[in-house]
Amino acid sequence: MQIKKYEAVDMPSAVRMIKNDLGADAVILSTRNIRKGKGTFGLFGRSMVEVTAAVDRDPQPRETQRFGRTLSETMHRAPRPSLEALPGWLNPLRQDLQELREEMDVLQSHRFDSQELQGLMEELSAVKEMMKTRFLAGRDEACAHYPEHLRRMAQRLMENDVSPAIVDKLIQGITQRLPASNYGTDNKVEGAVRRVLRNLFRVQRGISREGAGPKKVALIGPTGVGKTTTIAKIAAESALAQNERVALVTVDTYRIAAIEQLKIYARIIGIPVDVVVRPEDLHRVFEKHRDKDLILLDTAGRSHRNRAQILELERVLKGEEEVERHLVLSATTKQSDLSRILRNFKPVGFDCLIFSKIDEGSRFGTFLNAALQAGKPISYLTDGQRVPEDLHIPRVEDLIQLVLAPNRVRLSSPILEMKPKTLTAMQ
């Protein structure tokens, strides 16, 4: 590991220096304010920041333009490696590589005029239309055996991404509750569906505050779901609206930007933040904040396809069984990936689900699918970047409405009264 110190006039300048020198994988180990200049002990010097950073690999000089030319020259002048030189165990890939190379040659040599481009767009539209037709045909076939009003409800649920298996169970539940004579209107069927859904959705109103001592909560989940922004929203809601003593802790040393983002929010809210580099230091940091009401732990995003990364997260949280774990999921994640995320994060253990980026989604039947697959309550919903206003306590009626009529949902925020100046500073 290479460790270096940097001095700059402010933190953003220091972060830029670190990125330029060590790259985006660098980790900030410590920061402190110093004075540089003339005078005894720098008394009349300039206030600066000293940052210690580290990286696990040798730093590479950033020569973007030169690298671009070299890459271009390599693509056009360097001889291609022979596919015959591949090891024998890669034989199954040889044909695929050859076909891919031929397609790339065609793309590099071909120039599309506007007419050809229009033809490609029309073909793409035709493929999309064909896929839509097949989906509708499959949906209609799956619902064909239901009575008319039940069939329309089943189609509506599937269009909102509720899984066919769950739709079938919902319809069976309705047929057991309602006699066939009551299927006469869509409103009666919808009312029956809502009653069934009320028994399926479980919610937890934010973070539970049971027990003595500080409440410890960790946000875990895949990359890109908004964990850092969500944890800042929870911190602001707890500190500013609930008047709780809050501390932030992050073990996400993979991204400098995430650490700096968290520090900025902590400074605005007026709460401490600690960066934990080694898993064995986590318990010590928790002890440091034993006088707090709430300790929030931000973790690095982990790919649900990378078992090694999941195991690393397990090691970080090992021995911290009292930490309440909330799995953050994006409302834009497709069902197949959502199922895999839930399966692969199960060994880490999680107590609740948080659904983020509702403002970017359009169909939310996956919320029901995930809640039933995980068997866990939903603790928060988020629908924007504003801190903390876009954090919402889930209500069962809101979740039902998201499943049945997503365009007619207005979520309520737990932030009831906050000083406008504070809110403005956090935008």
C-alpha positions as CSV (number, residue, x, y, z in Angstrom):
1,M,0.0,0.0,0.0
2,Q,1.3,3.5,-0.9
3,I,0.5,6.2,1.6
4,K,1.0,9.9,0.8
5,K,0.2,13.3,2.4
6,Y,-1.3,16.2,0.5
7,E,-1.7,19.9,1.4
8,A,-4.3,22.1,-0.2
9,V,-6.3,25.2,0.5
10,D,-9.5,23.3,0.9
11,M,-10.9,19.8,0.9
12,P,-12.2,19.7,-2.7
13,S,-8.8,20.8,-4.0
14,A,-7.1,18.0,-1.9
15,V,-9.5,15.4,-3.3
16,R,-8.7,16.5,-6.8
17,M,-5.0,16.2,-6.1
18,I,-5.5,12.7,-4.7
19,K,-7.6,11.5,-7.6
20,N,-5.0,12.9,-10.1
21,D,-2.1,11.3,-8.3
22,L,-3.4,8.0,-6.9
23,G,-6.6,7.5,-8.9
24,A,-10.2,7.0,-8.0
25,D,-9.5,3.9,-5.9
26,A,-7.6,6.0,-3.3
27,V,-8.8,5.9,0.3
28,I,-8.6,8.9,2.7
29,L,-7.1,7.9,6.0
30,S,-7.1,11.2,7.9
31,T,-7.6,14.9,7.6
32,R,-6.5,17.9,9.8
33,N,-6.3,21.7,9.5
34,I,-2.8,23.3,9.4
35,R,-1.3,26.7,8.9
36,K,1.4,27.3,6.4
37,G,3.5,30.5,6.0
38,K,5.7,33.0,7.8
39,G,5.7,33.7,11.5
40,T,6.3,31.7,14.6
41,F,4.4,28.4,14.5
42,G,2.8,29.6,11.3
43,L,0.8,32.1,13.3
44,F,0.4,34.5,10.4
45,G,0.3,31.8,7.8
46,R,-2.6,30.6,5.6
47,S,-5.1,28.0,6.9
48,M,-4.9,24.8,4.8
49,V,-5.9,21.2,5.0
50,E,-3.6,18.2,5.3
51,V,-5.0,14.9,4.0
52,T,-3.4,11.5,4.2
53,A,-4.5,9.1,1.5
54,A,-3.5,5.6,0.4
55,V,-3.9,3.2,-2.5
56,D,-3.3,-0.5,-2.9
57,R,-1.7,-0.3,-6.3
58,D,1.1,1.8,-7.8
59,P,-0.2,5.2,-9.0
60,Q,-0.4,5.6,-12.7
61,P,0.2,9.0,-14.3
62,R,-2.9,10.5,-15.8
63,E,-2.0,11.3,-19.4
64,T,-5.4,11.2,-21.0
65,Q,-4.5,12.7,-24.4
66,R,-1.3,10.7,-24.8
67,F,-3.1,7.5,-23.8
68,G,-5.8,8.3,-26.3
69,R,-3.3,8.5,-29.1
70,T,-1.5,5.4,-28.0
71,L,-4.8,3.4,-27.8
72,S,-5.8,4.7,-31.3
73,E,-2.4,3.7,-32.7
74,T,-2.6,0.3,-31.1
75,M,-6.1,-0.3,-32.6
76,H,-5.0,0.6,-36.1
77,R,-1.4,-0.4,-36.3
78,A,-0.7,-3.2,-33.8
79,P,-1.1,-6.8,-35.2
80,R,-4.0,-8.7,-33.8
81,P,-3.3,-11.7,-31.6
82,S,-4.0,-15.0,-33.2
83,L,-7.1,-16.8,-31.9
84,E,-5.1,-20.0,-32.4
85,A,-2.8,-18.9,-29.7
86,L,-5.5,-19.1,-27.1
87,P,-5.1,-21.9,-24.5
88,G,-6.9,-25.1,-25.3
89,W,-9.3,-24.8,-22.4
90,L,-10.7,-21.6,-24.1
91,N,-11.6,-23.5,-27.3
92,P,-15.4,-23.0,-26.7
93,L,-14.9,-19.2,-26.8
94,R,-12.8,-19.2,-30.1
95,Q,-15.8,-19.2,-32.4
96,D,-17.6,-16.5,-30.4
97,L,-14.5,-14.3,-30.4
98,Q,-14.2,-14.7,-34.2
99,E,-17.8,-13.8,-34.8
100,L,-17.5,-10.8,-32.5
101,R,-14.3,-9.6,-34.3
102,E,-16.1,-9.9,-37.7
103,E,-19.0,-7.8,-36.4
104,M,-16.7,-5.2,-35.1
105,D,-14.9,-5.0,-38.5
106,V,-18.2,-4.5,-40.2
107,L,-19.2,-1.7,-37.7
108,Q,-15.8,0.0,-38.0
109,S,-15.8,0.0,-41.8
110,H,-19.4,0.8,-42.5
111,R,-20.9,4.3,-42.6
112,F,-24.6,4.6,-42.1
113,D,-26.5,7.2,-44.1
114,S,-29.7,8.7,-42.8
115,Q,-31.9,6.2,-44.8
116,E,-30.0,3.2,-43.4
117,L,-30.3,4.6,-39.9
118,Q,-34.0,5.1,-40.3
119,G,-34.3,1.5,-41.5
120,L,-32.4,0.3,-38.4
121,M,-34.7,2.4,-36.1
122,E,-37.8,0.9,-37.8
123,E,-36.4,-2.6,-37.3
124,L,-35.8,-1.9,-33.6
125,S,-39.3,-0.6,-33.2
126,A,-40.7,-3.7,-34.9
127,V,-38.7,-5.9,-32.5
128,K,-40.0,-3.9,-29.5
129,E,-43.5,-4.2,-30.7
130,M,-43.1,-7.9,-31.3
131,M,-41.8,-8.4,-27.7
132,K,-44.8,-6.3,-26.4
133,T,-47.2,-8.5,-28.4
134,R,-45.7,-11.7,-27.0
135,F,-45.8,-10.3,-23.5
136,L,-49.5,-9.4,-23.8
137,A,-50.3,-12.8,-25.4
138,G,-48.5,-14.6,-22.6
139,R,-50.3,-12.5,-20.0
140,D,-53.7,-13.0,-21.5
141,E,-53.1,-16.7,-21.8
142,A,-52.1,-16.9,-18.1
143,C,-55.3,-15.1,-17.1
144,A,-57.7,-16.7,-19.6
145,H,-59.2,-19.1,-17.0
146,Y,-60.3,-16.3,-14.7
147,P,-63.8,-14.7,-14.8
148,E,-63.9,-11.4,-16.7
149,H,-63.4,-8.9,-13.8
150,L,-60.8,-11.0,-12.1
151,R,-59.0,-11.4,-15.5
152,R,-58.8,-7.6,-15.9
153,M,-57.4,-7.2,-12.4
154,A,-54.9,-10.0,-13.0
155,Q,-53.7,-8.3,-16.2
156,R,-53.4,-5.0,-14.4
157,L,-51.3,-6.5,-11.7
158,M,-49.0,-8.2,-14.2
159,E,-48.6,-5.0,-16.1
160,N,-47.3,-3.4,-12.9
161,D,-44.7,-6.3,-12.6
162,V,-46.4,-8.4,-9.9
163,S,-45.1,-11.9,-10.5
164,P,-47.6,-14.3,-12.2
165,A,-47.3,-16.7,-9.2
166,I,-48.3,-14.0,-6.7
167,V,-51.1,-12.8,-9.0
168,D,-52.5,-16.3,-9.1
169,K,-52.4,-16.5,-5.2
170,L,-54.1,-13.1,-5.0
171,I,-56.9,-14.2,-7.3
172,Q,-57.3,-17.5,-5.4
173,G,-57.5,-15.5,-2.2
174,I,-60.3,-13.4,-3.7
175,T,-62.3,-16.4,-5.0
176,Q,-62.2,-17.8,-1.4
177,R,-63.4,-14.5,0.1
178,L,-66.0,-13.5,-2.5
179,P,-68.8,-15.6,-4.0
180,A,-68.9,-15.6,-7.8
181,S,-71.9,-13.4,-7.7
182,N,-69.8,-10.5,-6.3
183,Y,-67.4,-10.4,-9.3
184,G,-69.9,-8.1,-11.0
185,T,-67.8,-4.9,-11.0
186,D,-64.1,-3.9,-11.2
187,N,-64.6,-1.8,-8.0
188,K,-65.7,-4.8,-6.0
189,V,-62.7,-6.8,-7.2
190,E,-60.3,-4.0,-6.5
191,G,-61.7,-3.7,-3.0
192,A,-61.1,-7.4,-2.4
193,V,-57.5,-7.1,-3.8
194,R,-56.8,-4.2,-1.4
195,R,-58.0,-6.2,1.5
196,V,-55.7,-9.1,0.6
197,L,-52.8,-6.8,0.0
198,R,-53.2,-5.3,3.5
199,N,-52.4,-8.7,5.0
200,L,-49.4,-9.2,2.7
201,F,-47.5,-5.9,3.1
202,R,-45.5,-5.4,6.4
203,V,-44.1,-2.0,7.3
204,Q,-41.8,-0.8,10.0
205,R,-42.1,2.9,10.7
206,G,-38.4,3.9,10.1
207,I,-35.9,2.7,12.7
208,S,-37.1,0.9,15.7
209,R,-36.0,2.5,19.0
210,E,-36.3,-0.4,21.4
211,G,-33.7,-1.2,24.1
212,A,-31.1,0.8,26.0
213,G,-27.9,2.4,24.6
214,P,-27.3,3.8,21.1
215,K,-29.3,2.2,18.3
216,K,-26.9,1.0,15.6
217,V,-28.2,0.8,12.0
218,A,-26.3,-0.3,8.9
219,L,-27.4,0.3,5.3
220,I,-26.3,-2.4,2.9
221,G,-27.1,-3.2,-0.7
222,P,-25.8,-3.3,-4.3
223,T,-24.0,-0.5,-6.0
224,G,-25.8,2.5,-7.3
225,V,-29.0,2.3,-5.2
226,G,-28.4,5.5,-3.2
227,K,-27.3,4.2,0.2
228,T,-25.1,7.3,1.1
229,T,-27.8,9.8,0.2
230,T,-30.4,7.7,2.0
231,I,-28.3,7.5,5.2
232,A,-27.9,11.3,5.1
233,K,-31.6,11.7,4.9
234,I,-32.1,9.4,7.9
235,A,-29.4,11.3,9.8
236,A,-31.0,14.6,9.1
237,E,-34.5,13.4,10.0
238,S,-33.3,11.9,13.3
239,A,-31.0,14.8,14.3
240,L,-33.1,17.8,13.1
241,A,-36.7,16.6,13.4
242,Q,-36.4,14.1,16.3
243,N,-33.7,16.0,18.2
244,E,-31.6,12.8,18.6
245,R,-27.8,12.6,19.1
246,V,-26.6,11.0,15.9
247,A,-23.2,9.8,14.6
248,L,-22.3,8.7,11.1
249,V,-19.8,5.9,10.4
250,T,-18.6,4.8,7.0
251,V,-16.7,1.7,5.9
252,D,-17.0,2.7,2.3
253,T,-13.4,3.4,1.6
254,Y,-13.7,2.4,-2.0
255,R,-15.0,5.8,-3.2
256,I,-13.5,9.1,-2.1
257,A,-16.5,11.0,-3.3
258,A,-18.8,9.0,-1.0
259,I,-16.8,9.9,2.0
260,E,-16.6,13.5,1.2
261,Q,-20.3,13.6,0.4
262,L,-21.1,12.1,3.8
263,K,-18.7,14.6,5.6
264,I,-20.4,17.5,3.9
265,Y,-23.8,16.4,5.1
266,A,-22.5,15.7,8.6
267,R,-21.0,19.2,8.8
268,I,-24.3,20.8,7.7
269,I,-26.4,18.7,10.1
270,G,-23.8,19.2,12.9
271,I,-23.0,15.6,13.7
272,P,-19.7,13.7,13.8
273,V,-18.5,11.3,11.1
274,D,-15.9,8.5,11.3
275,V,-14.1,6.6,8.5
276,V,-13.3,3.0,9.4
277,V,-10.5,1.6,7.3
278,R,-10.1,-1.8,9.1
279,P,-13.1,-4.0,10.1
280,E,-11.5,-4.6,13.5
281,D,-11.8,-0.9,14.3
282,L,-15.6,-0.8,13.9
283,H,-16.3,-1.9,17.5
284,R,-13.9,0.7,18.8
285,V,-15.7,3.5,16.9
286,F,-19.1,2.2,18.2
287,E,-17.7,2.4,21.7
288,K,-16.5,6.0,21.0
289,H,-20.1,7.0,20.3
290,R,-21.8,5.1,23.1
291,D,-23.3,8.4,24.3
292,K,-25.3,8.8,21.1
293,D,-28.9,7.9,20.5
294,L,-28.3,6.6,16.9
295,I,-25.2,5.4,15.1
296,L,-25.7,5.1,11.3
297,L,-23.3,2.9,9.3
298,D,-22.7,3.4,5.6
299,T,-21.3,0.5,3.7
300,A,-19.7,0.1,0.3
301,G,-22.0,-1.1,-2.5
302,R,-21.6,-4.8,-3.3
303,S,-22.4,-6.4,-6.6
304,H,-24.9,-9.2,-6.1
305,R,-23.0,-11.2,-8.8
306,N,-19.7,-11.0,-6.8
307,R,-19.7,-13.6,-4.0
308,A,-16.3,-12.4,-2.8
309,Q,-17.6,-8.9,-2.2
310,I,-20.6,-10.2,-0.3
311,L,-18.3,-12.3,1.9
312,E,-16.2,-9.1,2.6
313,L,-19.3,-7.4,3.8
314,E,-20.1,-10.3,6.0
315,R,-16.6,-10.0,7.6
316,V,-17.1,-6.3,8.3
317,L,-20.4,-6.9,10.2
318,K,-19.3,-10.1,11.9
319,G,-19.7,-9.9,15.6
320,E,-22.0,-6.9,15.4
321,E,-25.3,-8.8,15.8
322,E,-27.0,-5.9,17.5
323,V,-26.7,-3.7,14.3
324,E,-30.1,-3.4,12.6
325,R,-29.5,-4.0,8.9
326,H,-31.6,-2.4,6.2
327,L,-31.2,-3.6,2.6
328,V,-31.5,-0.8,0.1
329,L,-33.1,-1.7,-3.2
330,S,-33.8,0.5,-6.2
331,A,-37.3,0.8,-7.6
332,T,-35.8,0.6,-11.1
333,T,-34.3,-2.8,-10.6
334,K,-35.9,-5.5,-12.8
335,Q,-37.4,-8.5,-11.1
336,S,-34.8,-11.1,-12.1
337,D,-32.0,-9.0,-10.6
338,L,-34.1,-8.2,-7.5
339,S,-34.6,-11.9,-6.8
340,R,-30.9,-12.6,-7.1
341,I,-30.0,-9.6,-4.9
342,L,-32.3,-10.9,-2.1
343,R,-30.8,-14.4,-2.4
344,N,-27.2,-13.3,-2.4
345,F,-27.5,-10.8,0.4
346,K,-29.3,-13.3,2.6
347,P,-26.1,-14.7,4.2
348,V,-25.2,-11.1,5.4
349,G,-28.6,-10.9,7.1
350,F,-31.0,-8.0,6.9
351,D,-34.0,-6.9,9.0
352,C,-35.8,-4.5,6.7
353,L,-36.1,-3.3,3.1
354,I,-35.7,0.3,1.8
355,F,-36.9,1.1,-1.7
356,S,-35.1,4.1,-3.3
357,K,-35.5,6.0,-6.5
358,I,-39.3,5.8,-6.7
359,D,-39.2,9.0,-8.7
360,E,-37.3,7.1,-11.4
361,G,-39.6,4.0,-11.6
362,S,-42.9,3.5,-13.2
363,R,-44.1,0.0,-12.1
364,F,-43.8,-1.1,-8.5
365,G,-45.2,-4.6,-8.3
366,T,-41.6,-5.7,-7.6
367,F,-42.1,-4.2,-4.1
368,L,-44.7,-6.8,-3.3
369,N,-42.6,-9.6,-4.9
370,A,-39.5,-8.6,-2.9
371,A,-41.4,-8.1,0.4
372,L,-42.9,-11.6,0.1
373,Q,-39.7,-13.3,-1.1
374,A,-37.6,-11.7,1.8
375,G,-40.3,-12.0,4.4
376,K,-39.2,-8.6,5.8
377,P,-41.0,-5.3,6.5
378,I,-40.3,-2.1,4.5
379,S,-38.8,0.7,6.6
380,Y,-38.4,3.6,4.3
381,L,-39.2,4.9,0.8
382,T,-37.2,7.6,-1.1
383,D,-38.2,9.5,-4.2
384,G,-35.6,12.1,-4.9
385,Q,-32.2,13.7,-4.1
386,R,-33.5,16.3,-1.6
387,V,-32.1,15.8,2.0
388,P,-34.1,15.1,4.0
389,E,-37.5,15.8,2.5
390,D,-37.5,12.9,0.0
391,L,-37.4,10.4,2.8
392,H,-40.8,8.8,3.5
393,I,-42.2,6.5,6.2
394,P,-44.1,3.7,4.4
395,R,-47.8,3.3,4.8
396,V,-49.5,0.1,3.8
397,E,-52.1,2.1,1.8
398,D,-49.3,3.9,-0.1
399,L,-47.7,0.6,-1.0
400,I,-51.0,-0.9,-2.2
401,Q,-51.5,2.2,-4.3
402,L,-48.1,1.9,-5.8
403,V,-48.9,-1.6,-6.9
404,L,-52.4,-0.9,-8.3
405,A,-52.2,2.8,-9.5
406,P,-48.6,4.1,-9.3
407,N,-49.5,7.4,-11.1
408,R,-51.9,8.4,-8.3
409,V,-49.5,8.1,-5.3
410,R,-48.4,11.0,-3.1
411,L,-46.0,10.0,-0.4
412,S,-45.9,11.9,2.9
413,S,-42.6,12.9,4.5
414,P,-41.7,12.5,8.2
415,I,-40.1,15.9,8.1
416,L,-42.9,18.1,9.4
417,E,-41.2,21.2,10.8
418,M,-37.7,22.2,10.0
419,K,-35.9,25.6,9.7
420,P,-36.0,26.8,6.1
421,K,-32.4,27.9,6.4
422,T,-31.3,24.4,7.3
423,L,-33.2,22.8,4.5
424,T,-31.8,25.3,2.0
425,A,-28.2,24.6,3.1
426,M,-28.7,20.9,2.4
427,Q,-29.9,21.1,-1.2
